[in-house]
Amino acid sequence: MSTILPNPVVMKIDYNIVSFTYQFIDLILFTSSTIRISLNDDTGVIRKQVAYTITGDEYSNWGGDDTYVINLIISKIPEWVNSE
């Protein structure tokens, strides 16, 4: 038997983000690139997805060094995890 609650109950679940995957979903040459990032917990469950656009100095600093993008994502994860 199932019943719908008249008011939703908010659950606060603690988990650890231990890995991420990323995919470039848009590129405007010489201008910007948008990346979809999936943040995963220790069981592999995607806990959050973020679309982040690299522009300006971040885009210029990227150049041809993909480790720049990885390090940029790592630096942004705490911000994304702690936002709604």
C-alpha positions in Angstrom: 0.0 0.0 0.0 1.2 3.5 -0.8 0.1 6.9 0.4 1.2 10.3 -0.8 2.2 12.7 1.9 0.3 16.0 2.1 3.6 17.8 2.6 7.0 16.5 1.5 9.5 15.7 4.2 13.0 16.9 3.5 15.7 14.3 4.1 19.3 15.4 4.7 21.6 12.7 3.5 25.3 12.8 4.1 27.6 11.3 1.4 31.2 11.7 0.2 32.0 12.8 -3.3 34.9 10.7 -4.3 35.1 10.9 -8.1 33.7 12.8 -11.1 33.1 12.4 -14.8 33.0 15.2 -17.3 31.9 15.7 -20.9 32.3 18.7 -23.1 28.8 19.5 -24.3 29.3 22.8 -26.2 32.3 24.6 -27.7 32.4 28.1 -29.2 35.9 28.4 -30.7 38.1 31.2 -29.2 35.3 32.0 -26.7 33.9 29.3 -24.3 33.3 25.7 -23.6 30.5 24.2 -21.5 31.2 21.0 -19.5 28.8 18.7 -17.9 30.2 17.3 -14.6 28.8 14.4 -12.7 29.8 14.2 -9.0 29.8 10.6 -7.8 29.8 9.1 -4.3 31.8 6.1 -3.1 29.2 3.6 -4.5 29.2 5.2 -7.9 25.9 7.0 -7.6 25.7 10.3 -9.3 24.8 12.8 -6.5 24.9 16.0 -8.5 25.3 17.2 -12.0 26.6 20.6 -12.9 26.9 22.4 -16.3 29.9 24.8 -16.1 31.0 27.2 -18.8 34.6 28.1 -19.1 35.0 31.6 -20.4 37.4 34.6 -20.3 40.7 33.9 -18.5 39.7 30.3 -17.7 39.2 29.6 -21.4 42.5 31.3 -22.3 44.4 29.5 -19.5 43.1 26.2 -20.7 45.0 26.3 -24.0 45.8 22.8 -25.0 46.4 21.5 -21.4 43.5 19.3 -20.4 44.9 18.9 -16.9 44.0 22.5 -16.5 40.3 21.6 -16.9 40.6 18.7 -14.5 42.2 20.9 -11.8 39.6 23.6 -12.4 36.8 21.1 -11.8 38.5 19.8 -8.7 38.8 23.4 -7.3 35.0 24.0 -8.0 33.6 20.8 -6.4 33.3 22.1 -2.8 31.4 25.1 -4.1 29.0 22.9 -6.2 28.5 20.4 -3.4 27.6 23.0 -0.9 25.1 24.9 -3.2 21.5 23.9 -3.7 
